[in-house]
Amino acid sequence: MPEKQNIEWKSKWKDNYLEWICGFANAQGGKIYIGCDDEGHVIGLNNTRRLLEDIPNKIHNAMSIVVDVNLLSEDGKEYIEIVVPPYPVAISCKGVYYYRSGSTMQTLSGPELESFILRKRGASWDNMPLPDFTLTDIDDDLVRRFKTLASKKGRIDDSVLSESKADLMEKLRLTNAGHYTNAAMLLFSRNPDKWQLGAYTKIGFFETDADLRYQDEIHGSVLEQIDRIMEILHFKFMKAKISYEGIQRIERYIVPDEALREALLNAICHKQYESGIPIQISVYDDRLYIANCGRLPENWTVDSLMSKHASKPYNPSIANVFYLAGLIENWGRGVEKICQACREDGSPLPEYTVHPGDIMIQFTAAEGRAVRPSLDKVTERVTERVTERVTDAEKALLELLLEDPAFTYAALAEKLGISRKSVSTKIKSLKEKGIIRRIGSDTRGYWEII
């Protein structure tokens, strides 16, 4: 039987296996078998009696914990089973903290260690007090924005919304030990970067994995970041595939809006802000990635994430305010809603990749949805179909019509940097070659690439 997330096979005992025992104790527990090969076949040990005494002593001296160390035998060969239970408190091995994640062992340090210890104590980073953040740092406009959103959704009593700023923060559970919390700072400060590095979102457009064309950053309150991210993605980073049903204009992006918005909300609510690393969105012609520094809840896998599950936000205080503002639900349906939106849009389901330090979601465009790849197919098709050559200038005009079939002569002239007369000449040429035709009237119609 091969090794699993909570099982290790070892041919002989080594003292560095104390680190693995520590990692199991800090995660979901596990077992180590000493005297077995990598496939779990028993090869036996010659010194089992001494190990039965030495191993428990070494574990206690290094970690001050007690585990079961059992002597087993198979076909006359003796081997040892070490059964490590999950511990409710953080365990260190000679002062160093280890954590078992998947089939790997991680050494915890810095913000990751701080976050781990907080979780073991039943606390969260977003609920920790931030003494330097005071009432004067809470922006009045952001408070009014929250009250407007919450009032429309009706998830909080209007009497609470009429409270003073200080009392409202108390009612929203954004205070701790007489101080405002990290969540209060991220939600209601205009400049969270002043207190926490990486509290922003970075967006880049890539031609290839190695070719970054341009980038942007979205800073400010996490309560407002979501709308600004969606806006800049639509207007700067993603091109809509535009089509018409009759004269009704239909715009469809490589990712359906509802799925994209839900994925961004998930990233904001589940991010490990203490890492100091921003949310990173990578946009390509035909796909989009959202990478977020975070981790799955204990004992979860990607299959757990994709199936029905309870709501377990990494930042419960932030998630609570988002819920009251009507931005999210609290039933753990985020991934389900993302998948449903993709199905209704005819797009492929998202793919999740979970690394020890981050979680990435990949959206892929539906067939024919990406603008530039579609242009390549169109120009290849029309070049094959017509006997007369399609010029580079005509291809440039076709690209614009593919981007927006309703472009006017004036708009085409401005974008191509030529006169309206030149545009008219090229349109006439493409019509004569049977490549485009006009649908509808001159004022309300659009161009169709045949």
C-alpha positions in Angstrom: 0.0 0.0 0.0 1.5 3.4 -1.0 2.1 6.2 1.4 -0.8 8.5 2.1 -1.3 12.0 3.5 -1.4 10.6 7.0 0.8 7.4 6.6 4.6 7.1 6.2 6.6 4.0 5.7 10.2 4.0 6.8 12.8 1.2 6.6 14.6 2.2 9.8 14.4 4.8 12.6 16.1 8.2 12.2 15.9 11.0 14.7 14.8 13.5 12.1 11.5 11.6 12.0 10.7 13.5 15.1 9.9 16.4 12.8 7.3 14.2 10.9 5.7 13.3 14.2 5.5 17.0 15.1 3.9 17.7 11.7 1.3 15.0 12.1 0.5 16.3 15.6 -0.1 19.8 14.3 -2.2 18.6 11.4 -4.8 15.8 11.4 -2.6 13.1 13.0 -1.1 10.1 11.3 1.0 6.9 11.5 4.6 6.1 10.9 5.6 2.5 10.3 9.3 1.7 11.0 10.6 -1.5 9.3 8.6 -1.2 6.0 9.7 -0.4 2.5 8.2 2.4 0.4 5.3 0.2 -0.7 4.4 -0.8 2.9 5.9 -4.3 2.7 7.3 -5.4 6.0 11.1 -5.9 5.9 11.6 -6.1 9.6 13.9 -4.6 12.3 16.6 -6.1 14.5 16.5 -3.6 17.4 12.8 -3.3 18.1 13.2 -3.7 21.9 15.6 -0.8 22.2 13.4 1.4 19.9 10.3 0.7 21.9 12.1 2.4 24.8 14.1 5.1 22.9 11.3 6.5 20.6 8.8 7.4 23.3 11.6 9.1 25.3 12.9 11.0 22.3 9.4 12.2 21.4 8.6 13.4 25.0 12.0 15.1 25.3 11.6 16.9 22.0 7.9 17.8 22.1 6.5 17.0 25.5 3.8 14.9 24.0 2.8 11.2 24.4 2.1 9.0 21.4 1.4 5.3 21.0 4.4 3.2 20.0 3.4 -0.4 19.2 5.3 -3.5 18.3 3.8 -5.4 15.4 4.9 -8.5 13.5 4.2 -10.1 10.1 5.6 -13.4 8.8 8.0 -13.5 11.7 9.3 -10.0 11.0 8.9 -7.3 13.7 8.2 -3.7 12.9 7.0 -0.6 14.9 3.8 1.5 14.5 3.9 5.1 15.8 0.3 6.5 16.1 0.2 10.3 16.4 -3.1 11.9 17.4 -4.0 15.4 16.3 -3.3 17.9 19.0 -5.6 20.9 19.8 -2.6 23.1 20.7 0.5 24.0 18.6 3.4 21.5 19.1 7.0 22.4 18.5 9.9 20.0 18.0 12.9 21.4 19.8 11.5 24.9 19.4 10.6 24.5 15.7 7.0 24.1 14.4 6.3 21.6 11.6 3.0 21.0 9.8 2.0 18.1 7.5 0.3 19.3 4.3 -0.6 16.7 1.8 2.4 14.4 1.5 4.9 17.2 2.4 6.3 18.5 5.6 6.4 22.3 6.1 8.5 24.3 8.6 6.3 27.1 9.9 7.8 30.5 10.6 6.9 34.2 10.5 3.3 35.2 9.6 2.4 31.6 8.7 3.5 30.4 12.2 1.6 33.3 13.8 -1.5 32.4 11.9 -1.2 28.7 12.7 -0.9 29.4 16.5 -3.9 31.7 16.4 -6.0 29.0 14.7 -5.0 26.5 17.3 -6.2 28.9 19.9 -9.5 29.3 18.2 -8.7 32.9 17.1 -8.2 34.5 13.7 -5.8 37.1 12.4 -8.6 39.4 11.2 -10.0 39.5 14.8 -6.7 40.5 16.4 -6.5 44.0 17.9 -4.5 46.7 16.1 -3.7 49.4 18.7 -2.4 51.9 16.2 -5.7 51.9 14.3 -8.1 54.4 15.9 -11.6 55.7 15.3 -10.3 58.7 13.3 -8.8 56.2 10.8 -12.2 54.8 10.1 -13.5 56.5 7.0 -17.0 58.0 7.2 -17.8 57.5 3.5 -17.0 53.8 3.8 -19.2 53.5 6.9 -22.0 55.2 4.9 -21.4 52.9 2.0 -21.7 49.8 4.3 -24.9 51.2 5.8 -26.5 51.7 2.4 -25.6 48.2 1.3 -26.8 46.6 4.5 -30.0 48.6 4.6 -30.9 47.4 1.1 -30.2 43.8 1.9 -32.1 43.9 5.3 -29.7 41.6 7.1 -29.2 44.0 10.0 -31.7 46.0 12.0 -32.1 49.6 10.9 -31.7 50.7 14.5 -28.1 49.3 14.4 -27.4 51.3 11.2 -28.4 54.5 13.0 -25.8 53.9 15.7 -22.7 56.1 15.9 -19.5 55.0 14.1 -18.0 53.7 17.3 -21.1 51.8 18.4 -21.5 50.3 14.9 -18.0 48.9 15.1 -18.9 47.3 18.4 -22.1 45.8 17.0 -20.1 44.5 14.0 -17.7 42.8 16.4 -14.8 44.7 15.0 -13.3 45.5 18.4 -11.1 43.3 20.6 -9.6 44.2 24.0 -10.6 47.8 23.7 -8.9 48.2 20.2 -10.2 48.0 16.7 -9.3 44.9 14.8 -7.4 44.1 11.7 -10.7 43.4 10.0 -11.9 47.0 10.9 -8.7 48.3 9.3 -9.1 46.3 6.1 -12.8 47.1 5.7 -13.1 50.8 6.8 -9.7 52.3 6.1 -9.0 54.2 2.8 -5.3 53.1 3.0 -5.0 49.6 4.6 -1.4 49.4 3.1 -0.4 51.8 5.9 -0.9 49.0 8.5 -0.6 45.8 6.4 1.6 45.1 3.4 0.0 43.4 0.5 -3.5 44.4 1.3 -4.3 45.0 -2.4 -4.9 43.2 -5.7 -2.4 43.1 -8.6 -3.6 42.5 -12.2 -1.5 41.8 -15.2 -2.2 41.1 -18.9 0.1 38.4 -20.4 0.7 37.5 -24.0 2.6 34.4 -22.8 3.6 33.2 -19.4 6.9 35.1 -19.8 5.5 38.1 -21.6 3.7 40.7 -19.4 2.2 43.4 -21.5 0.8 45.8 -18.8 -0.3 45.7 -15.2 -2.3 47.6 -12.6 -2.9 47.6 -8.8 -6.2 48.1 -6.9 -5.6 49.5 -3.4 -8.0 50.7 -0.7 -10.7 49.2 1.5 -11.5 45.6 0.7 -15.2 46.6 0.9 -14.7 48.7 -2.3 -11.9 46.6 -4.1 -14.4 44.1 -5.6 -16.2 46.7 -7.7 -13.0 48.4 -8.8 -11.4 45.1 -9.8 -14.4 44.2 -11.9 -14.5 47.6 -13.5 -10.8 47.6 -14.5 -10.9 44.0 -15.7 -13.8 44.9 -18.1 -12.4 48.1 -19.3 -8.7 47.4 -19.5 -7.9 43.7 -19.3 -10.6 41.7 -20.9 -12.2 42.1 -24.4 -15.8 41.1 -24.8 -16.8 38.8 -27.6 -19.7 40.9 -29.2 -22.5 39.3 -31.2 -26.0 40.3 -32.2 -29.4 38.6 -32.0 -31.3 40.7 -34.5 -30.2 44.2 -33.5 -29.7 43.3 -29.8 -26.1 43.6 -28.9 -24.7 40.7 -26.8 -21.4 41.1 -24.9 -19.7 38.0 -23.5 -16.3 37.9 -21.7 -14.0 35.0 -21.3 -15.3 34.6 -17.7 -19.0 35.1 -16.9 -19.4 38.1 -14.6 -21.2 36.2 -11.8 -18.5 33.5 -11.6 -15.7 36.1 -11.7 -17.3 38.3 -9.0 -17.9 35.3 -6.7 -14.3 34.1 -7.2 -12.9 37.5 -6.3 -15.1 37.7 -3.2 -13.8 34.3 -2.1 -10.3 35.5 -2.6 -10.9 38.6 -0.5 -12.6 36.7 2.4 -10.2 33.8 2.5 -6.9 35.5 1.9 -4.0 35.2 4.5 -3.5 39.0 4.8 -0.7 38.4 7.3 1.4 37.0 4.5 1.9 40.5 3.0 1.3 39.1 -0.5 -1.4 40.7 -2.7 -4.1 38.8 -4.6 -2.7 38.3 -8.2 -4.9 38.1 -11.3 -3.3 37.0 -14.5 -5.3 37.7 -17.7 -4.6 36.1 -21.1 -6.6 36.2 -24.3 -8.3 32.9 -23.5 -8.0 32.3 -19.8 -7.7 34.1 -16.4 -6.0 33.0 -13.2 -6.7 34.2 -9.6 -3.9 33.3 -7.2 -4.4 33.9 -3.5 -2.2 33.3 -0.5 -4.3 31.0 1.6 -5.0 27.4 2.6 -7.9 25.0 2.7 -9.5 24.2 6.0 -8.2 21.2 8.0 -8.6 17.9 6.2 -10.0 19.5 3.1 -9.0 18.5 -0.5 -9.9 20.0 -3.9 -12.7 17.4 -4.0 -14.0 18.8 -0.7 -13.9 22.3 -2.1 -15.8 21.3 -5.3 -18.5 19.4 -3.4 -21.2 20.7 -1.0 -19.6 22.0 2.2 -20.2 24.2 5.2 -19.0 27.8 5.3 -15.5 28.1 6.9 -14.1 31.5 6.1 -10.5 32.1 6.9 -11.4 35.7 7.9 -14.7 35.3 9.8 -15.0 39.0 10.8 -14.5 40.2 7.2 -16.9 37.6 5.9 -19.5 38.7 8.5 -19.4 42.3 7.3 -19.5 41.2 3.6 -22.6 39.0 4.5 -24.4 41.8 6.2 -23.7 44.1 3.3 -25.3 41.5 1.0 -22.0 40.7 -0.9 -21.8 37.0 0.0 -23.9 34.2 1.5 -22.8 32.3 4.5 -23.7 28.8 3.4 -20.4 27.8 1.7 -22.0 28.0 -1.7 -19.4 30.2 -3.3 -17.7 27.5 -5.4 -21.1 26.0 -6.3 -22.3 29.4 -7.5 -19.1 29.8 -9.6 -19.7 26.5 -11.3 -23.4 27.1 -11.9 -22.6 30.5 -13.5 -20.0 28.8 -15.8 -22.5 26.1 -16.8 -25.3 28.6 -17.6 -22.8 30.6 -19.7 -21.6 27.5 -21.6 -18.0 28.0 -20.2 -15.7 25.2 -18.9 -15.8 24.7 -15.1 -13.0 26.3 -13.2 -9.9 24.3 -12.2 -8.4 24.7 -8.7 -4.8 24.1 -7.8 -3.8 24.0 -4.2 -0.2 24.5 -3.2 1.2 24.6 0.4 1.1 28.4 0.4 -1.6 29.4 -2.0 -4.7 28.5 -3.9 -5.2 29.2 -7.6 -8.4 29.2 -9.7 -8.2 29.0 -13.5 -11.0 30.1 -15.8 -10.8 29.1 -19.5 -12.8 30.7 -22.2 -15.5 28.8 -24.0 -14.7 27.8 -27.6 -14.8 30.8 -29.9 -15.1 33.3 -26.9 -11.5 34.6 -27.0 -11.3 37.6 -29.3 -7.8 37.3 -30.8 -7.7 33.6 -31.4 -11.1 34.0 -33.2 -9.6 36.7 -35.4 -6.8 34.4 -36.5 -9.4 31.8 -37.5 -11.4 34.4 -39.4 -8.5 35.8 -41.3 -7.3 32.3 -42.2 -10.8 31.4 -43.4 -11.4 34.5 -45.5 -7.9 34.3 -46.9 -8.5 30.7 -48.1 -12.0 31.6 -49.4 -11.3 34.7 -51.6 -9.0 34.8 -54.5 -7.9 38.4 -53.9 -5.4 38.9 -51.1 -6.8 40.5 -47.9 -4.4 43.3 -47.0 -2.9 43.9 -43.6 -4.9 47.1 -43.3 -8.1 45.2 -44.1 -7.2 42.6 -41.5 -6.7 45.4 -38.9 -10.2 46.6 -39.8 -11.6 43.1 -39.4 -10.0 42.8 -36.0 -11.9 46.0 -34.9 -15.2 44.7 -36.3 -14.7 41.4 -34.5 -14.1 43.4 -31.3 -17.3 45.5 -31.9 -19.4 44.9 -35.0 -21.2 48.2 -34.3 -18.2 50.5 -34.7 -19.0 53.5 -36.8 -16.9 54.8 -39.7 -15.7 57.6 -37.4 -14.7 55.2 -34.7 -12.9 52.9 -37.1 -11.0 55.9 -38.6 -9.9 57.1 -35.2 -8.7 53.7 -34.1 -6.9 53.0 -37.3 -5.5 56.5 -37.6 -6.8 57.0 -41.1 -9.5 59.1 -42.8 -13.2 58.1 -43.0 -12.8 58.0 -46.8 -10.0 55.3 -46.4 -12.3 53.4 -44.0 -15.1 53.6 -46.6 -12.7 52.2 -49.3 -11.7 49.3 -47.2 -15.3 48.5 -46.2 -16.3 48.5 -49.8 -13.4 46.2 -50.7 -14.3 43.7 -48.0 -17.9 43.8 -49.1 -16.9 43.1 -52.7 -14.8 40.2 -51.6 -17.8 38.7 -49.8 -16.1 38.9 -46.4 -18.5 41.3 -44.6 -22.1 42.4 -45.0 -24.3 45.0 -43.3 -27.1 43.8 -41.0 -29.8 46.4 -40.2 -29.8 50.1 -41.0 -26.8 52.4 -41.3 -27.7 54.0 -37.9 -28.8 51.0 -35.9 -27.2 48.1 -37.7 -23.8 46.3 -37.4 -21.3 44.5 -39.6 -21.2 40.7 -39.9 -18.2 38.7 -40.9 -19.6 36.1 -43.3 
